[in-house]
Structures are given as C-alpha cells and as structure tokens.
Amino acid sequence: MAEAFFPELFKSYFIAMGVLLGGCLLGGLAAFMTGQPLLTEISRLSSILRIWAIIAAIGGTFDTLYSFEKGFLNGETKEVFKQFLLILSAMGGAQTAALFIYWLTQEHISP
C-alpha cells in the first residue's frame, strides 16, 4: 500500500538530516579515538556524506529513475513532479544538517 505523499516528503527531509548528522558525529567520534582533529573531521565528513544522505532519503536511485522514466514516457507528469519534490526535500534536509554542522564546528574547508 502506497503511503500518502506529504508524510513521504517529511520522512525524506528528516532521513537525510539524520543520516548526515549521525554519520558526521559518529565519524567525528572515530576521528577523536584515532587522534585526528575532531571538528575538522566532522566538517570534512559533512561535505562527503551529503550526497549519500540524499540517496538514502529517497530510497535508492533505481526507484527514482524508474519513476522519472514512467513519468516521461507515459506522460505522467504528476509522478515526475512528486519525485522532484522528494529529491528537493532530501536536499533540504541534508543542507539543514550541513548548516547545523557548520554552526557546531565553525570551520569552512573548501574541497
């Protein structure tokens, strides 16, 4: 049974946020235990993990690509728009978490 769209939208946002925050904080703990600079490593991990948080939030890339294909080839623009909004929501969650991490670390490292 398919879930309603708006709960899926909120779940996408908060899953991306949770993946990024959890991954960075646990990676920072590992950096601390190995003697690396804690806040620098957390900041570096936030830029690396951002795309993976988005992918985890939308449930993998193949379902999204299939929905885009179905939308374009079958003329179902509503599906394309829904998938676009889900990806946008996941990007917003990842960006919010990255902003929290930036506030926490007060570091900016250019890749």
C-alpha positions as CSV (number, residue, x, y, z in Angstrom):
1,M,0.0,0.0,0.0
2,A,1.4,3.3,-1.1
3,E,1.9,5.9,1.6
4,A,0.5,9.4,1.3
5,F,2.7,12.0,-0.4
6,F,3.2,14.6,2.4
7,P,4.3,12.1,5.0
8,E,6.8,10.8,2.5
9,L,8.0,14.3,1.9
10,F,8.6,14.9,5.6
11,K,10.3,11.5,6.0
12,S,12.6,12.3,3.1
13,Y,13.7,15.5,4.8
14,F,14.3,14.1,8.2
15,I,16.0,10.9,7.0
16,A,18.5,13.0,5.0
17,M,19.1,15.2,8.0
18,G,19.5,12.2,10.3
19,V,21.9,10.3,8.0
20,L,24.2,13.4,7.7
21,L,24.1,14.3,11.4
22,G,24.6,10.8,12.6
23,G,27.3,9.9,10.1
24,C,29.3,13.1,10.8
25,L,29.0,12.8,14.6
26,L,30.0,9.1,14.6
27,G,32.8,9.7,12.2
28,G,34.0,12.5,14.4
29,L,34.0,10.1,17.4
30,A,36.1,7.8,15.3
31,A,38.5,10.6,14.4
32,F,38.7,11.6,18.1
33,M,39.6,8.0,19.1
34,T,42.3,7.8,16.4
35,G,43.9,11.2,17.4
36,Q,42.7,13.3,14.4
37,P,41.2,16.8,14.9
38,L,37.6,16.3,15.8
39,L,35.9,19.4,14.4
40,T,37.9,19.4,11.2
41,E,37.0,15.8,10.5
42,I,33.3,16.4,11.3
43,S,33.3,19.3,8.8
44,R,35.1,17.3,6.2
45,L,32.6,14.4,6.6
46,S,29.6,16.7,6.2
47,S,30.7,17.5,2.6
48,I,31.5,13.9,1.7
49,L,28.3,12.4,3.2
50,R,25.8,14.9,1.8
51,I,25.1,13.0,-1.5
52,W,24.8,9.7,0.4
53,A,22.3,11.2,2.8
54,I,20.1,12.3,-0.2
55,I,20.3,8.9,-1.8
56,A,19.4,7.2,1.4
57,A,16.4,9.5,1.9
58,I,14.9,8.9,-1.5
59,G,15.2,5.2,-1.1
60,G,17.9,4.5,-3.7
61,T,18.4,5.7,-7.2
62,F,16.7,3.0,-9.2
63,D,13.2,3.7,-7.9
64,T,13.6,7.3,-8.6
65,L,14.9,6.7,-12.1
66,Y,12.1,4.3,-12.8
67,S,9.5,6.9,-11.7
68,F,11.1,9.5,-13.9
69,E,11.1,7.1,-16.9
70,K,7.4,6.3,-16.2
71,G,6.6,9.9,-16.0
72,F,8.3,11.0,-19.2
73,L,7.5,8.0,-21.4
74,N,3.9,7.5,-20.3
75,G,3.1,11.2,-19.9
76,E,2.6,11.1,-16.2
77,T,4.0,14.5,-15.2
78,K,2.5,14.2,-11.8
79,E,5.0,11.4,-10.9
80,V,7.9,13.4,-12.2
81,F,6.8,16.4,-10.1
82,K,6.4,14.2,-7.0
83,Q,9.9,12.6,-7.4
84,F,11.4,16.1,-8.0
85,L,9.8,17.3,-4.7
86,L,11.1,14.3,-2.8
87,I,14.6,14.9,-4.1
88,L,14.3,18.6,-3.2
89,S,13.1,17.7,0.3
90,A,16.0,15.4,0.8
91,M,18.4,18.0,-0.4
92,G,16.8,20.5,2.0
93,G,17.3,18.1,4.9
94,A,20.9,17.4,4.0
95,Q,21.6,21.2,3.7
96,T,19.9,21.9,7.0
97,A,22.2,19.3,8.7
98,A,25.2,20.7,7.0
99,L,24.3,24.1,8.3
100,F,24.0,22.7,11.8
101,I,27.4,21.1,11.5
102,Y,28.9,24.3,10.2
103,W,27.4,26.2,13.2
104,L,28.8,23.5,15.5
105,T,32.3,23.4,14.0
106,Q,32.7,27.0,12.8
107,E,35.0,25.7,10.1
108,H,34.9,26.0,6.3
109,I,37.0,23.7,4.3
110,S,37.0,24.1,0.5
111,P,37.2,20.7,-1.3
